[in-house]
Amino acid sequence: QVNKVLALFSSAEMAGTADHPNDIAAVVFVAATDNKKQLLYFAGKDATTKVAWLEKEGKEAVMAVTEQYFFG
């Protein structure tokens, strides 16, 4: 199953939706220099989309869809 997950992450489908490293680096820079005592920063379209989905649908629904996506 690990190979299935790794294959999915390296697929053209996933590569087409990946965020640009510079966008992620910009969030990391802010996190490192903003002097906030903030533990979480969401970086990129994928993360912000998934957080919104989690808030809307709830943990169980998101976990069920994710499990189906990766493990069939």
N, C-alpha and C positions, 0 to 999 in steps of 0.2 A: 504494500500500500504506500510505503514511503516513495517508491519509484513513481507511482501514479501521481502523487502530489508534486514531486519534483518536475515531472514531465509537464504537468499543468502550468506550473509557475514559469517554465521556460518556453511555453507555447507562443505562437504568433498572436493568439487572441489576448493573452495576458500582456505581451510586450506592447501591443497596440494601445493599451489603456494605461500603461505605466507613466508615472510622473517623471518629469525631468529631474535629474539629480540636483541641479542648481536650485530648483524650487524647494526641495527638501533641505538642502544646505542652508538656505535663507531662514527657514524656521529653526533649524538647529542653532544658527548664529543668534537669532533673537532669544531663544531659550537660554543660551549661554551668557548673554550680555544684558538682559533686561532688568536684572536685579530683583526679580519677583521670586517669591517662594512658591512657585507654581510647579507641580509635579508632572502634569500632562500637557503636551502640546500636540495638536493634530496637524500633521504635515501632508499636504497633497490632496488631490481630488478623491482618491480612493479612500483615504482615512476619513475625511469629512463626510463623504457619502455614506460610509459604513456606520459612522457614529449616528448620523441622522436616522438611518434605517433601524439601528439598535434602539434608539430612543422611541421611535414610532411603533415598532413591532414587538419589542421585548426580547430578552435574552433567549428564551426557549425557542421562539420562532426563528431567530437568526441562527442559532446553533443547529436546528433541524435542517434548514436550507443549506448551511455550510457543510454539514456532514453529508448530505445527499450529493452536493456538488463534487466533493472530493472522493467520497467512498461509494457512491451509487446506491 
